[in-house]
């Protein structure tokens, strides 16, 4: 269930550009933000009034410094933090630099959007497979393998600024970034309570 949130986020990434474009064209540039804000407010109101579930019980709390020291000794929590950090760094660099490189290479806005949509679909697939595999895939060794594989997947763009190399890095890294993001939540939830930082 924790990992499925990342798959849902990937679906949102694919749907959002088309939705925002249609709404903005019909109602103005501010309209997509107003719609998204209203939807977020509605979800917040529903969650705020929802009854507490069994997973909402408070966990044992430790002082911050003690929790940090305990977290350093918990392999699954360290792996979770490393996974989401690596996934975020790679995703942020791609989001910033790939459009610039592709624009310089002569790609149109539509072509750049298509490349990102393709990578997003691969991201969704990678996250869905991770959720399906469950505990078989969400392990500390798997995170280590994915981290090394991510380095290799990004190497085409590192070695060459050619458009094909950038697109290859985007697409090859997408399922690996999805795995790192998706695995980080259940790994963190597994290691959090023993470090006194909770499972949320």
C-alpha positions as CSV (number, residue, x, y, z in Angstrom):
1,X,0.0,0.0,0.0
2,X,2.8,2.4,0.8
3,X,4.6,1.7,-2.5
4,X,1.3,2.1,-4.5
5,X,1.4,5.8,-3.6
6,X,4.4,6.3,-5.9
7,X,2.6,4.5,-8.7
8,X,-0.4,6.8,-8.2
9,X,2.0,9.8,-8.3
10,X,3.4,8.5,-11.6
11,X,-0.1,8.3,-13.1
12,X,-0.6,11.9,-12.0
13,X,2.6,12.9,-13.7
14,X,1.3,11.5,-17.0
15,X,-2.2,12.9,-16.7
16,X,-1.4,16.3,-15.4
17,X,0.2,18.0,-18.5
18,X,-2.7,17.1,-20.7
19,X,-5.3,18.0,-18.1
20,X,-3.6,21.3,-17.3
21,X,-3.3,22.2,-21.0
22,X,-6.9,21.5,-21.8
23,X,-8.2,23.4,-18.8
24,X,-5.8,26.4,-19.3
25,X,-6.8,26.7,-22.9
26,X,-10.5,26.6,-22.1
27,X,-10.5,28.7,-18.9
28,X,-7.2,30.5,-18.6
29,X,-3.8,29.9,-17.1
30,X,-4.9,30.2,-13.5
31,X,-7.7,27.6,-13.9
32,X,-5.6,24.4,-13.5
33,X,-4.1,25.8,-10.2
34,X,-7.6,26.7,-8.9
35,X,-8.9,23.2,-9.7
36,X,-5.9,21.5,-8.2
37,X,-6.1,23.7,-5.1
38,X,-9.8,23.0,-4.7
39,X,-9.2,19.2,-5.1
40,X,-6.4,19.4,-2.5
41,X,-8.7,21.3,-0.1
42,X,-11.4,18.7,-0.5
43,X,-9.1,15.8,0.1
44,X,-7.6,17.5,3.2
45,X,-11.1,18.1,4.6
46,X,-12.1,14.4,4.1
47,X,-8.9,13.2,5.7
48,X,-9.2,15.6,8.6
49,X,-12.7,14.3,9.4
50,X,-11.8,10.6,8.9
51,X,-11.8,8.2,11.8
52,X,-8.4,7.1,13.0
53,X,-7.4,3.7,11.8
54,X,-5.4,1.0,13.5
55,X,-2.2,2.3,11.9
56,X,-2.6,5.7,13.5
57,X,-1.6,4.5,17.0
58,X,1.3,6.6,18.4
59,X,4.7,5.0,18.4
60,X,7.4,5.3,21.0
61,X,9.2,8.6,20.6
62,X,12.9,9.2,21.3
63,X,14.8,12.5,21.5
64,X,15.9,13.7,18.1
65,X,19.6,13.0,18.6
66,X,18.9,9.6,19.9
67,X,16.6,8.8,17.0
68,X,19.3,9.9,14.5
69,X,21.9,7.7,16.2
70,X,19.5,4.8,16.2
71,X,18.6,5.4,12.6
72,X,22.2,5.1,11.6
73,X,22.3,1.6,13.0
74,X,19.1,0.5,11.2
75,X,20.1,-0.8,7.7
76,X,16.5,-0.6,6.2
77,X,16.1,3.0,7.3
78,X,19.5,4.0,5.9
79,X,18.7,2.3,2.7
80,X,15.3,4.0,2.5
81,X,16.9,7.5,3.0
82,X,19.6,6.7,0.4
83,X,17.0,5.4,-2.1
84,X,14.8,8.5,-1.9
85,X,17.8,10.8,-2.0
86,X,19.2,9.2,-5.1
87,X,15.9,9.0,-6.8
88,X,15.2,12.7,-6.1
89,X,18.7,13.8,-7.2
90,X,18.4,11.9,-10.5
91,X,14.9,13.0,-11.1
92,X,15.7,16.6,-10.4
93,X,18.7,16.7,-12.6
94,X,16.7,15.1,-15.5
95,X,13.8,17.5,-15.1
96,X,16.1,20.5,-15.2
97,X,18.8,19.5,-17.7
98,X,17.2,17.2,-20.1
99,X,14.8,19.8,-21.6
100,X,17.7,22.2,-22.1
101,X,19.8,19.6,-23.8
102,X,16.9,18.4,-26.0
103,X,16.0,22.0,-26.9
104,X,19.6,22.7,-28.0
105,X,19.5,19.6,-30.1
106,X,16.5,20.9,-32.0
107,X,13.7,19.0,-30.3
108,X,10.3,20.8,-30.4
109,X,8.3,21.3,-27.2
110,X,6.0,18.4,-28.3
111,X,8.9,16.1,-28.8
112,X,10.4,16.9,-25.4
113,X,7.0,16.3,-23.9
114,X,6.7,13.0,-25.7
115,X,10.2,12.0,-24.3
116,X,9.1,12.8,-20.8
117,X,5.8,11.0,-21.2
118,X,7.6,7.9,-22.4
119,X,9.9,8.1,-19.3
120,X,6.9,8.6,-17.1
121,X,5.1,5.5,-18.4
122,X,8.3,3.5,-17.7
123,X,8.3,5.0,-14.2
124,X,4.7,3.9,-13.7
125,X,5.6,0.4,-14.9
126,X,8.6,0.2,-12.7
127,X,6.7,1.3,-9.6
128,X,3.8,-1.1,-10.4
129,X,6.2,-4.1,-10.8
130,X,7.8,-3.1,-7.5
131,X,4.5,-3.0,-5.7
132,X,3.5,-6.4,-7.3
133,X,6.8,-8.0,-6.2
134,X,6.3,-6.7,-2.7
135,X,8.7,-8.0,0.0
136,X,10.6,-10.0,-2.6
137,X,11.9,-6.8,-4.2
138,X,11.9,-4.3,-1.3
139,X,15.2,-5.3,0.4
140,X,18.4,-3.5,1.2
141,X,20.5,-5.5,-1.3
142,X,17.9,-4.6,-4.0
143,X,18.3,-0.9,-3.3
144,X,22.1,-1.3,-3.6
145,X,21.8,-3.0,-6.9
146,X,19.3,-0.4,-8.1
147,X,21.7,2.4,-7.1
148,X,24.5,1.0,-9.1
149,X,22.2,0.3,-12.0
150,X,21.0,3.9,-11.9
151,X,24.5,5.1,-12.3
152,X,24.9,3.0,-15.4
153,X,21.6,4.1,-16.8
154,X,22.6,7.8,-16.5
155,X,25.9,7.2,-18.2
156,X,24.8,7.8,-21.8
157,X,23.9,11.4,-20.9
158,X,27.2,11.7,-18.9
159,X,29.3,10.5,-21.9
160,X,27.5,12.4,-24.6
161,X,25.1,15.4,-24.8
162,X,23.5,14.0,-28.0
163,X,19.7,13.9,-28.0
164,X,19.6,10.1,-28.3
165,X,21.9,9.8,-25.2
166,X,19.7,12.1,-23.1
167,X,16.5,10.3,-24.1
168,X,18.2,7.0,-23.4
169,X,19.2,8.1,-19.9
170,X,15.7,9.4,-19.2
171,X,14.1,6.2,-20.2
172,X,16.6,3.7,-18.8
173,X,16.7,5.5,-15.4
174,X,12.9,5.9,-15.1
175,X,12.1,2.4,-13.8
176,X,15.1,2.4,-11.5
177,X,14.1,5.8,-10.1
178,X,10.6,4.3,-9.6
179,X,12.0,1.4,-7.8
180,X,14.0,3.6,-5.5
181,X,11.1,5.8,-4.7
182,X,8.6,2.9,-4.2
183,X,11.0,0.8,-2.1
184,X,11.9,3.7,0.2
185,X,8.5,3.9,1.8
186,X,8.1,0.3,3.0
187,X,11.8,0.1,3.9
188,X,11.4,3.3,6.0
189,X,8.2,2.0,7.6
190,X,10.0,-1.3,8.5
191,X,13.0,0.4,10.1
192,X,11.4,3.5,11.5
193,X,9.8,2.2,14.7
194,X,13.0,0.6,16.0
195,X,14.8,4.0,15.5
196,X,12.0,5.7,17.4
197,X,11.0,7.8,14.4
198,X,7.7,6.1,13.7
199,X,6.5,4.4,10.5
200,X,4.9,7.4,8.8
